[in-house]
Amino acid sequence: MNRSQVKPTEKELEILQILWARGPVAVKDVHEAMGGEDMNGYTTILKLLQIMHEKGLVTRQKSGKLHLYKAVPSQENTRQQIIDKMIDTVFQGSAMQLVMSALGNKKSSKEELLEIKKYLEKLEGGEQ
């Protein structure tokens, strides 16, 4: 499978969020950010990062005694892959159904609605 098409699991996505926000970090930093022992065991996080490394979702670099992990796919690329798959599988290929569902299920602020309107106007004008 093409590494750029590897779809992260829900837990892997949670780890990627931490790596995108913080940059290269050690296992203990990911472990703490995910709630520590109360939420996730250290060895579980370590194993997940090792699996993610094998899948090509993270790189690992030695820094002294620590291994620092860094996300490989960009946050935007990962979002787009997930959205594309959701549109295809949940909304039968209809981006309109996704948007209508998203707007109908969550109260959007006036600022968000204004940004959405601006984006739609931009699309209507042929820009992207």
Rosetta silent file (secondary structure, phi, psi, omega in degrees, C-alpha in Angstrom):
SEQUENCE: MNRSQVKPTEKELEILQILWARGPVAVKDVHEAMGGEDMNGYTTILKLLQIMHEKGLVTRQKSGKLHLYKAVPSQENTRQQIIDKMIDTVFQGSAMQLVMSALGNKKSSKEELLEIKKYLEKLEGGEQ
SCORE:     score description
SCORE:     0.000 S_00000001
   1 L     0.000  138.201  176.598    0.000    0.000    0.000 S_00000001
   2 L   -61.045  126.335 -176.260    1.187    3.469   -0.835 S_00000001
   3 H   -59.610  -28.932  179.865    2.345    5.043    2.442 S_00000001
   4 H   -71.777  -13.168 -179.545    0.584    8.297    1.568 S_00000001
   5 H  -105.408    7.829  176.906   -2.687    6.337    1.540 S_00000001
   6 L   -67.984  124.572 -179.500   -2.259    4.684    4.943 S_00000001
   7 L   -95.335  121.496  179.653   -5.345    5.566    6.958 S_00000001
   8 L   -71.401  147.325  173.394   -4.634    6.093   10.653 S_00000001
   9 L   -72.149  173.478  179.652   -6.843    4.408   13.228 S_00000001
  10 H   -59.908  -43.612 -179.706   -8.739    6.565   15.721 S_00000001
  11 H   -68.537  -39.482  176.751   -6.010    6.152   18.366 S_00000001
  12 H   -63.658  -37.442  177.614   -3.264    6.822   15.801 S_00000001
  13 H   -64.371  -37.862  176.642   -5.108    9.965   14.753 S_00000001
  14 H   -61.605  -41.963  178.133   -5.162   11.077   18.392 S_00000001
  15 H   -66.884  -43.445  178.904   -1.378   10.624   18.530 S_00000001
  16 H   -59.348  -37.661  177.607   -0.908   12.454   15.221 S_00000001
  17 H   -57.887  -41.305  178.860   -2.861   15.417   16.631 S_00000001
  18 H   -66.015  -44.384 -179.037   -0.311   15.659   19.440 S_00000001
  19 H   -66.273  -38.345  178.054    2.626   15.400   17.036 S_00000001
  20 H   -64.726  -37.908 -177.148    1.160   18.056   14.710 S_00000001
  21 H   -75.684  -35.664 -171.548    0.662   20.419   17.648 S_00000001
  22 H  -108.782  -14.800 -175.037    4.005   19.842   19.371 S_00000001
  23 L    81.539 -162.715 -177.932    6.436   18.694   16.710 S_00000001
  24 L   -60.982  126.732 -179.326    8.927   15.900   17.434 S_00000001
  25 E  -140.263  160.555  177.857    8.323   14.479   20.916 S_00000001
  26 E   -82.770  163.108  179.753    9.300   11.537   23.084 S_00000001
  27 H   -54.823  -42.619 -177.049    6.939    8.707   24.034 S_00000001
  28 H   -61.644  -33.720  178.522    6.574   10.107   27.571 S_00000001
  29 H   -68.388  -41.398  176.953    5.305   13.417   26.160 S_00000001
  30 H   -65.052  -44.452  179.465    2.684   11.661   24.041 S_00000001
  31 H   -56.752  -47.569  179.535    1.761    9.488   27.027 S_00000001
  32 H   -65.220  -41.650 -179.075    1.244   12.533   29.262 S_00000001
  33 H   -65.255  -24.396 -179.829   -0.710   14.413   26.588 S_00000001
  34 L   -95.336   15.638  174.093   -3.050   11.423   26.286 S_00000001
  35 L   101.044    2.496  178.639   -3.890   11.424   29.982 S_00000001
  36 H    65.263 -158.295 -175.720   -1.054    9.369   31.440 S_00000001
  37 H   -62.192  -26.926  179.500   -1.670    6.032   33.133 S_00000001
  38 H   -63.036  -30.862 -176.024   -5.268    6.921   33.963 S_00000001
  39 L  -108.767  -41.352 -174.778   -6.148    6.889   30.260 S_00000001
  40 L  -147.026  135.518  177.569   -3.407    4.978   28.392 S_00000001
  41 L   -73.710  148.152  179.817   -0.496    2.846   29.489 S_00000001
  42 H   -57.739  -45.979 -177.311    3.020    3.967   28.571 S_00000001
  43 H   -66.712  -30.015  176.855    3.827    0.649   26.871 S_00000001
  44 H   -65.569  -44.764  178.992    0.596    0.874   24.858 S_00000001
  45 H   -64.180  -43.247  178.205    1.596    4.307   23.538 S_00000001
  46 H   -58.448  -46.906 -179.511    5.114    3.049   22.799 S_00000001
  47 H   -62.995  -42.245  178.062    3.712    0.068   20.861 S_00000001
  48 H   -60.935  -43.171  178.598    1.322    2.316   18.916 S_00000001
  49 H   -64.922  -36.974  177.088    4.191    4.621   17.947 S_00000001
  50 H   -64.731  -41.614  177.662    6.262    1.617   16.843 S_00000001
  51 H   -64.829  -43.023  178.841    3.373    0.389   14.674 S_00000001
  52 H   -62.674  -34.946  176.749    2.889    3.886   13.280 S_00000001
  53 H   -65.097  -44.056  178.337    6.607    3.972   12.449 S_00000001
  54 H   -62.739  -35.895  179.639    6.296    0.661   10.571 S_00000001
  55 H   -76.239  -15.105 -177.574    3.282    2.034    8.658 S_00000001
  56 L    87.077   15.763  178.817    5.220    5.171    7.738 S_00000001
  57 L   -82.677  -23.243  178.566    2.945    7.508    9.705 S_00000001
  58 E  -137.262  155.280  170.253    5.799    8.766   11.918 S_00000001
  59 E  -104.370  158.474  179.924    9.554    9.072   11.749 S_00000001
  60 E  -130.126  128.743 -179.502   11.783    8.210   14.689 S_00000001
  61 E  -129.355  134.941  179.336   15.023    9.983   15.484 S_00000001
  62 E   -80.631  131.833  177.259   17.393    9.212   18.331 S_00000001
  63 E  -133.965   96.611 -173.831   18.188   12.159   20.587 S_00000001
  64 L    66.312 -124.918  178.994   20.485   11.069   23.400 S_00000001
  65 L   -88.372  -10.660 -175.546   18.671    8.237   25.175 S_00000001
  66 E   -95.552  153.387  167.165   15.284    9.259   23.771 S_00000001
  67 E  -105.275  127.968  177.756   13.557    8.508   20.509 S_00000001
  68 E  -102.438  131.836 -178.870   11.683   11.502   19.133 S_00000001
  69 E  -106.685  139.839 -178.740    8.647   10.830   16.963 S_00000001
  70 E  -135.399  139.397  179.303    7.414   13.184   14.252 S_00000001
  71 E   -66.001  139.034  175.899    4.305   12.976   12.058 S_00000001
  72 L   -90.247  -55.183 -179.302    4.964   12.144    8.401 S_00000001
  73 L   -74.097  149.322  176.476    1.649   13.041    6.750 S_00000001
  74 L   -74.340  157.039  178.435    0.500   16.626    6.975 S_00000001
  75 H   -62.150  -42.260 -178.699   -2.584   17.414    8.999 S_00000001
  76 H   -64.381  -43.775  179.315   -4.300   18.827    5.901 S_00000001
  77 H   -62.520  -41.933  179.855   -3.532   15.752    3.770 S_00000001
  78 H   -65.797  -44.443  176.541   -4.834   13.446    6.498 S_00000001
  79 H   -56.456  -47.047 -177.248   -8.005   15.509    6.918 S_00000001
  80 H   -62.781  -40.886  177.856   -8.623   15.425    3.177 S_00000001
  81 H   -61.672  -43.522 -178.492   -8.185   11.632    3.014 S_00000001
  82 H   -67.097  -43.157  179.113  -10.619   11.134    5.887 S_00000001
  83 H   -64.500  -44.312  179.408  -13.166   13.554    4.418 S_00000001
  84 H   -58.835  -44.216  179.642  -12.910   11.969    0.958 S_00000001
  85 H   -65.741  -40.387  179.194  -13.489    8.520    2.435 S_00000001
  86 H   -63.963  -43.847  178.880  -16.405    9.796    4.529 S_00000001
  87 H   -60.060  -44.832 -178.569  -18.034   11.447    1.516 S_00000001
  88 H   -66.433  -43.366 -171.725  -17.666    8.234   -0.499 S_00000001
  89 H   -92.272  -38.293 -175.015  -18.830    5.812    2.177 S_00000001
  90 L   -93.860  -35.070 -174.088  -21.248    7.707    4.420 S_00000001
  91 L  -112.395   21.204  176.120  -22.694   10.301    2.031 S_00000001
  92 L    47.858   38.924  176.168  -22.714    8.227   -1.192 S_00000001
  93 L    83.732    5.107 -176.779  -20.284   10.602   -2.886 S_00000001
  94 L  -100.429  107.605  175.939  -22.246   13.773   -2.109 S_00000001
  95 H   -65.481  -33.044  179.276  -20.202   16.599   -0.610 S_00000001
  96 H   -60.500  -43.243  179.346  -23.448   18.592   -0.365 S_00000001
  97 H   -62.716  -38.600  177.192  -24.964   15.996    1.985 S_00000001
  98 H   -61.764  -48.499 -178.224  -21.849   16.159    4.170 S_00000001
  99 H   -63.924  -45.720 -178.966  -21.991   19.960    4.376 S_00000001
 100 H   -62.802  -40.234  178.250  -25.739   20.045    5.017 S_00000001
 101 H   -65.415  -44.397 -179.277  -25.385   17.410    7.725 S_00000001
 102 H   -63.519  -43.841 -178.784  -22.471   19.238    9.359 S_00000001
 103 H   -71.747  -29.721 -179.431  -24.261   22.582    9.342 S_00000001
 104 H   -79.733  -22.353 -175.038  -27.506   21.044   10.573 S_00000001
 105 H   -96.184  -13.537 -176.553  -25.957   19.150   13.475 S_00000001
 106 L  -138.192  133.389  178.874  -23.819   21.879   15.029 S_00000001
 107 L   -70.219  119.194  178.152  -24.603   25.501   15.714 S_00000001
 108 L   -92.582  144.039  177.267  -22.209   27.610   13.675 S_00000001
 109 L   -73.703  163.751  177.163  -21.149   31.055   14.854 S_00000001
 110 H   -59.780  -38.849  179.479  -21.889   34.111   12.748 S_00000001
 111 H   -63.546  -42.588  178.809  -18.156   34.358   11.999 S_00000001
 112 H   -64.127  -43.864  179.352  -18.050   30.755   10.775 S_00000001
 113 H   -62.566  -38.231  177.492  -21.114   31.276    8.576 S_00000001
 114 H   -63.042  -43.900  177.910  -19.539   34.419    7.128 S_00000001
 115 H   -62.887  -39.740  177.976  -16.367   32.491    6.279 S_00000001
 116 H   -62.952  -44.722  178.516  -18.462   29.735    4.675 S_00000001
 117 H   -60.420  -44.474  178.820  -20.323   32.331    2.572 S_00000001
 118 H   -60.223  -42.350 -179.232  -17.016   33.895    1.485 S_00000001
 119 H   -65.011  -42.164  178.717  -15.684   30.476    0.508 S_00000001
 120 H   -63.813  -40.557  177.459  -18.823   29.659   -1.492 S_00000001
 121 H   -62.812  -39.369  177.981  -18.598   32.996   -3.307 S_00000001
 122 H   -63.148  -42.286  177.815  -14.969   32.249   -4.096 S_00000001
 123 H   -65.645  -40.932  178.853  -15.947   28.841   -5.523 S_00000001
 124 H   -63.049  -32.185  178.685  -18.746   30.393   -7.578 S_00000001
 125 L   -77.831   -2.434  178.250  -16.207   32.843   -9.001 S_00000001
 126 L    90.515    2.056  178.696  -14.111   29.910  -10.225 S_00000001
 127 L   -89.407  161.172  172.838  -11.295   30.311   -7.686 S_00000001
 128 L  -148.289    0.000    0.000  -10.064   27.600   -5.317 S_00000001
